Amino acid sequence: MGFSGGFYISEISFNALKSVKSNILIDLEDEKLAKIVFDSVLLEFESSPDYRSNMYINLDNSKLIISIDSEDATSFRASINSAIKWIIVSLDVNDLIK
C-alpha cells in the first residue's frame, strides 16, 4: 500500500452524556498522494448521511486532518470506520493505477 506515514489521534474528548469529538491526523509523507486521497474522499465526507455525527476533512501539505463530532460512541465508531475505509480504498486504487 502507498501509505508510509503515520496515523495520530491528536485529541479526543468524551462526555458520556453529550458527545465524542476527535481530530485525527494522517501523515502520508507525500503532498501529491495526500492531495489525491483528499480529492477522492472529500465528497464522501460532504455527503455522509449520519445525523448523529459530523465529519470534516482538511488537507495540510502531506497531512489529512479528520475532525469528527458525534452525539455518542456508536456514531463516532461508525464515522471513524467509514473515514478509514474511504482512505484505504483511495490508497489501494492509487496503487493499482501506478
CORZILIN-V148835 format. One record per backbone hydrogen bond with DSSP energy under -1.0 kcal/mol. CO is the residue of the C=O (numbers start at 0). NH is the residue of the N-H. E is the energy in kcal/mol with one decimal. If there is no record, write none. Layout:
co = {CO;CO}
nh = {NH;NH}
e = {E;E}
This chain:
co = {5;7;10;12;14;18;19;20;21;22;22;23;24;25;26;29;30;31;32;33;34;35;36;37;40;41;42;51;53;55;57;59;61;62;63;64;65;66;67;68;69;71;72;73;74;75;76;77;78;79;80;81;82;83;84;85;86;87;88;89;90;91;92}
nh = {26;24;22;20;17;14;69;12;67;9;10;65;7;63;5;33;34;35;36;37;38;39;40;41;44;45;46;70;68;66;64;62;27;59;25;57;23;55;21;53;19;75;76;77;78;79;80;81;82;83;84;85;86;87;88;89;90;91;92;93;94;95;96}
e = {-2.6;-3.3;-1.7;-2.2;-1.4;-2.5;-3.4;-2.5;-2.8;-1.6;-1.2;-3.1;-3.2;-2.8;-1.1;-2.5;-2.2;-2.1;-2.7;-2.7;-2.8;-1.9;-2.0;-1.7;-1.9;-2.3;-1.9;-3.1;-2.5;-2.7;-2.8;-2.1;-2.7;-2.9;-3.0;-2.2;-3.3;-2.3;-2.5;-2.7;-2.5;-1.9;-2.6;-2.2;-2.2;-2.7;-2.4;-2.2;-2.6;-2.3;-2.3;-2.6;-2.0;-2.6;-2.6;-2.1;-2.4;-2.7;-2.7;-2.1;-2.0;-1.8;-1.7}
